[in-house]
């Protein structure tokens, strides 16, 4: 079985996000980390490799900052790492899916895994978009993937905690919610050592047609309220509390 894991890097939300005057995300000051759900997808692929001897290829759109992520995936146990050349470093999910679908058409795989969503969009559409463009069956919010000959079995989660066991004919696309175990750790030293011996493949593809839904502007969330600091003196704080309750007609004077 040949498995492709589609990964991308997302802004590290530990750092504060800034907007340009035009309402765009200021990308020059961002630091990036691998999407946590894509790391779950990679771990599930590596588990399948251990169980069935599958070959795992990690694929990412070349945003200029994906090399460390791809080398880390190789250090964890992936067999190949592929960068897809793109005209823009900032892509919508539809543009990303169109680029990856074109690659998957020219280099077919039996199973494609990707994270169910990412913190920079949270729309959870990549697996469905890929399945639709390729004409392959797909499922999202998935865990516990098991290979069964010409089929793959998985557990899909629904609202309210309901679970269903599905069987999909291969080739198929799955959006992974969680792997069967936490993503494995690999040391920075091992990654740096691998960078000296392993190589990343760069592939140029022509994206398939995609319907775009452009984001015209971003806004900071409006503050719903502000905290009021009361006096440290107990009597003054009590008086302030009484005044507040009276102003809201919660007590009578």
C-alpha positions in Angstrom: 0.0 0.0 0.0 1.2 3.5 -0.9 0.1 6.2 1.6 0.4 10.0 1.1 0.2 12.3 4.1 -0.6 15.9 3.2 0.9 18.3 5.7 1.2 22.1 6.1 2.7 24.6 8.5 0.5 27.0 10.4 1.2 30.1 12.5 2.4 29.5 16.0 -0.5 30.9 18.1 1.9 31.3 21.1 2.8 34.6 19.4 0.4 37.4 18.9 -1.1 37.8 15.4 -0.9 41.2 13.8 -3.0 42.7 10.9 -1.8 45.1 8.2 -3.7 48.3 7.7 -5.5 46.6 4.7 -6.8 43.9 7.0 -4.5 41.1 6.0 -2.5 38.9 8.3 1.0 40.2 8.8 3.0 37.2 7.7 6.5 38.6 8.0 6.5 38.4 11.8 5.0 35.0 12.0 6.7 31.8 13.1 5.4 28.5 11.9 4.8 25.0 13.3 3.4 21.8 11.7 -0.4 21.6 12.0 -1.2 19.4 15.0 -3.9 17.4 13.1 -1.5 16.8 10.2 0.9 15.3 12.8 -1.9 13.0 13.9 -2.4 12.0 10.2 1.3 11.2 9.9 1.3 9.2 13.1 -1.6 7.1 11.9 0.2 6.5 8.5 3.3 5.4 10.4 1.2 3.0 12.5 -0.2 1.5 9.2 3.3 1.2 7.9 4.3 -0.8 11.0 1.2 -3.1 10.6 1.2 -3.7 6.9 4.6 -2.6 5.5 3.0 0.4 3.7 5.2 3.0 2.0 4.6 6.5 3.4 5.2 9.7 1.4 4.8 13.2 3.1 3.6 15.9 0.7 3.5 19.7 1.4 3.1 22.8 -0.7 6.4 24.6 -0.8 5.7 27.8 1.3 9.4 28.4 1.8 9.4 27.1 5.4 8.4 23.5 5.1 11.9 21.8 4.9 12.2 21.3 8.7 8.7 19.8 8.8 9.5 17.4 6.0 12.9 16.3 7.4 11.2 15.7 10.7 8.6 13.5 9.1 11.5 11.5 7.4 13.2 11.2 10.8 10.0 9.8 12.3 9.8 7.1 9.7 8.3 8.4 6.4 9.9 7.0 3.3 9.7 10.1 1.0 9.1 13.8 1.3 7.8 15.8 -1.6 7.4 19.6 -2.0 4.9 20.9 -4.5 6.0 24.1 -6.2 3.4 26.9 -5.9 3.2 30.4 -7.4 2.1 31.9 -4.0 3.2 31.1 -0.5 -0.3 31.9 0.9 -3.0 29.5 -0.4 -6.6 29.0 0.4 -7.8 25.4 1.2 -9.4 25.2 -2.3 -6.2 26.3 -4.0 -4.1 23.9 -1.9 -6.5 21.0 -2.6 -6.4 21.7 -6.3 -2.6 21.6 -6.3 -2.5 18.4 -4.3 -5.2 16.8 -6.4 -3.1 17.5 -9.5 -0.1 15.8 -7.9 -2.1 12.8 -6.8 -3.4 12.3 -10.3 0.1 12.1 -11.7 1.5 10.1 -8.8 -1.4 7.9 -7.6 -1.6 6.5 -4.0 -3.9 3.9 -2.4 -4.7 6.0 0.6 -4.4 9.8 1.4 -4.4 11.1 4.9 -4.6 14.7 6.0 -5.5 16.5 9.2 -9.2 17.1 9.7 -8.6 20.9 10.0 -6.0 23.4 10.9 -5.9 26.4 13.2 -5.5 28.9 10.4 -8.8 28.1 8.8 -10.8 25.5 10.9 -13.1 24.8 8.0 -12.2 21.1 7.7 -12.7 21.0 3.9 -9.4 19.6 2.5 -10.3 15.9 2.6 -13.7 16.5 1.0 -12.3 18.8 -1.6 -9.7 16.3 -2.6 -12.2 13.4 -2.6 -14.5 15.5 -4.8 -11.8 16.5 -7.3 -10.3 13.0 -7.5 -13.7 11.2 -7.5 -12.5 9.1 -4.5 -14.5 8.1 -1.5 -13.6 10.2 1.6 -14.5 10.5 5.3 -13.5 13.2 7.9 -13.2 13.4 11.7 -11.7 9.9 11.5 -9.5 7.8 13.8 -8.5 4.2 14.1 -7.6 3.5 10.4 -7.0 -0.1 9.5 -6.0 -1.6 6.1 -8.1 -4.5 4.9 -6.9 -5.6 1.4 -8.7 -3.4 -1.2 -10.6 -1.5 1.5 -9.8 0.6 4.5 -11.8 0.5 7.8 -12.0 3.6 10.0 -14.0 5.0 12.9 -15.8 8.3 12.2 -16.9 10.6 14.9 -20.2 12.5 14.8 -21.8 15.3 16.8 -22.8 14.2 20.3 -20.0 11.7 20.7 -21.6 9.1 18.3 -19.2 6.8 16.5 -19.6 4.7 13.3 -17.3 2.2 11.7 -16.9 2.7 8.0 -15.4 0.7 5.2 -14.2 2.6 2.1 -12.9 1.1 -1.2 -9.4 2.2 -2.1 -8.2 4.7 -3.2 -9.7 6.9 -0.6 -9.1 10.2 1.3 -9.4 10.5 5.1 -9.4 13.6 7.3 -7.8 12.4 10.6 -9.0 13.7 13.9 -6.7 11.6 16.1 -4.2 8.8 15.7 -4.4 5.6 17.7 -1.5 6.9 19.8 0.2 10.3 20.4 2.6 11.5 17.7 6.1 10.1 18.2 8.9 12.3 19.3 12.1 12.7 17.4 15.2 14.7 18.6 16.5 17.8 16.8 19.9 16.1 16.6 18.4 13.2 14.6 16.6 15.6 12.3 19.8 17.6 11.7 21.7 14.4 11.0 19.1 13.3 8.5 19.4 16.6 6.7 22.9 15.7 5.7 22.0 12.4 4.1 18.3 12.6 3.0 16.9 14.8 0.2 13.5 16.4 -0.5 11.9 16.0 -3.9 10.4 19.1 -5.6 7.6 18.5 -8.0 5.9 21.0 -10.3 2.2 20.5 -11.1 -0.5 22.4 -12.8 -3.4 22.9 -10.3 -6.8 21.6 -11.2 -9.6 24.2 -11.5 -10.9 25.4 -8.2 -13.8 27.7 -7.1 -12.3 30.3 -4.8 -14.0 32.0 -1.9 -11.7 35.0 -1.2 -11.3 36.5 2.2 -11.5 40.3 1.7 -10.5 41.5 5.1 -9.7 40.3 8.6 -10.8 42.1 11.8 -9.7 41.8 15.4 -12.4 40.5 17.7 -14.4 43.2 19.3 -14.0 43.4 23.1 -17.2 42.3 24.8 -16.4 44.0 28.1 -13.6 45.2 30.3 -12.5 44.2 33.8 -12.9 46.7 36.6 -10.3 46.8 39.3 -11.7 47.5 42.8 -10.0 49.0 45.8 -7.8 46.8 48.0 -9.5 48.3 51.0 -12.3 45.9 52.1 -14.8 48.7 53.0 -14.3 50.6 49.8 -14.6 47.3 47.8 -17.8 46.5 49.6 -19.2 49.9 48.8 -18.3 49.6 45.1 -20.0 46.2 45.0 -23.2 47.6 46.5 -23.1 50.4 44.1 -22.7 48.0 41.1 -25.6 45.8 42.3 -27.8 48.8 42.8 -27.1 50.2 39.3 -28.2 46.9 37.9 -31.3 46.8 40.1 -30.2 43.6 41.7 -30.6 45.0 45.2 -32.6 47.8 46.7 -31.1 50.7 48.6 
